[in-house]
Amino acid sequence: MEKRFIPIRRALLTVANKTGVVEFARGLREHGVELISTGKTAEHLRRGGVTVTDVAEVTGLSEMLDGRVKTLHPAIHAAILARRSDPEHERQLTEHGISPIDLVAVNLYPFEATIAEQPLDIPRALEQIDIGGPALIRSAAKNFEHVVILTDPRQYPEVLHEIRQGAGVSLKTRLGLAQKALRLTSHYEGAIASYLSAVTCTDASLKTHWPQSFPPFLALELERITLLRYGENPHQHAALYQEQRSTGLSLATARQLQGKTLSYTNVLDLDAALQLVLEFTGPGACIVKHNNPCGAAIGTSAVDAYGRAYRTDPVSAYGGVVGLNRPVDEATAKEIVSTFVEAIIAPDYTEAAIKILRPRKNLRLMQIPPEEWQVPPEPWDMRRISGGLLLQERDRGDPDKDALRVVTRREPTPAEWEALTFASKVVKHVKSNAIVFTTAVSTVGIGAGQMSRVDSCRLAVMKAQSTLKDTVVASDAFFPFRDGIDVVAEAGATAIIQPGGSVRDGEIIQAADEHGLAMVFTGIRHFRH
């Protein structure tokens, strides 16, 4: 059985990122650890007053090829890979005069930072492909039962703390560090493969097409955040994964302040709610059910916006997920608990709101801090299919005002323009075929997911809980026939915004004119499947 704790007698430090390495090295030296290091790291440590041995003294060879070859030598890798519990390994080390290395601290050349620069120099990018570093990481990680592998300066304090306790570094810590190290090399190699897939050769010259929106090779790295309560149905198991090194606003890392474990559908609805309320700059709210909004609104405050969203369809709001782009305060919390909701996503919750919501022990309260709320989400949507993956840009297609085209005899009034702008933001988040009736501040009727557009129109009229007189309508795609226009006009709508592009646009415009409607073409479709 391998040792639960191992003492650290000899360590190799070779780091591109010098953060904290002097302090770490001093801590190791205080406990009698022999340090060996490579060129620039050794110079940095000596300037910090730390005694180190050059790797060249260990290998008997000076660094070669402008530093491309430093640690690629049996005197280094045998010292790392040898199993201390294997007598034959011990014999071979002794035969070749090699002393074991118990700890390796290494981080890699900044390849990703280099390829992010523009204009990009291909030879410079190639020089930032680390060779010795990944080899050291793999050797140490493979032999984690006997060796500690550190790849991040943030790991130094934990390991020093264990060493100072006197027993050495624990097996649990060594395993965890090895797992993180191998995830690092996996990501690193993926980034290199993605970059090189965008390099082409013309005659004898190289040309890069980096960055590419859709690279020929796509490297994904996902870390499991949590097991979910269940999948779409209770008999299905599910888990939530986070995309590593994501720089956008992330639901995957939202804090759960209370409530039952999330289910698969909870997460989908929370994301749908989050994406919709991000459309609004002022206080905004929405209620999502089965991945469709059953109400959305803006207001003078969070409670005002929520109340308007709820009144769109109180029946469907039961058991829904609430999204707010402002902190939940006492007044908003009181309104929310007047009905049953599954979960809330918001930037924050006041203490008074938490006090009101806490008795609903099953209510999931999710928080993304306000400072993270300001960071745009990642630009990509991904969807799994059998044997593959679909990747597309997020639908951020808000039409430029100058590109909007009034196609009817009557132009929208200023009030109708305001309502059409609101409606066009909401319709993007409704499953196609999508029809929404709205005022300037809230939805009034929503028709979603029907196989024909006229049925979505009828459904929206049927679902409306208040008059549709003087509302406006947004459609996610063109009207193929005039029947949809007739339905929304008879319901009381006065203006329509839609992409246009049907072969029957002439008939559609004529129908709108007959009803005295104003109609605007955007040229941008918003299908959501």
PyMOL commands that set and color helices and strands:
alter all, ss='L'
color gray80, all
select helices_A, chain A and resi 21-30+39-47+55-59+65-67+74-81+87-95+111-115+122-127+132-142+153-165+171-196+264-277+302-312+314-317+330-336+351-357+370-373+401-403+414-427+453-463+483-491+505-515
alter helices_A, ss='H'
color red, helices_A
select strands_A, chain A and resi 5-6+10-15+34-37+53-54+103-107+148-150+169-170+199-202+205-208+222-227+239-243+255-258+284-289+292-298+320-324+341-346+364-367+380-385+388-393+405-406+435-438+443-447+472-475+495-498+518-521
alter strands_A, ss='S'
color yellow, strands_A
deselect
rebuild
show_as cartoon
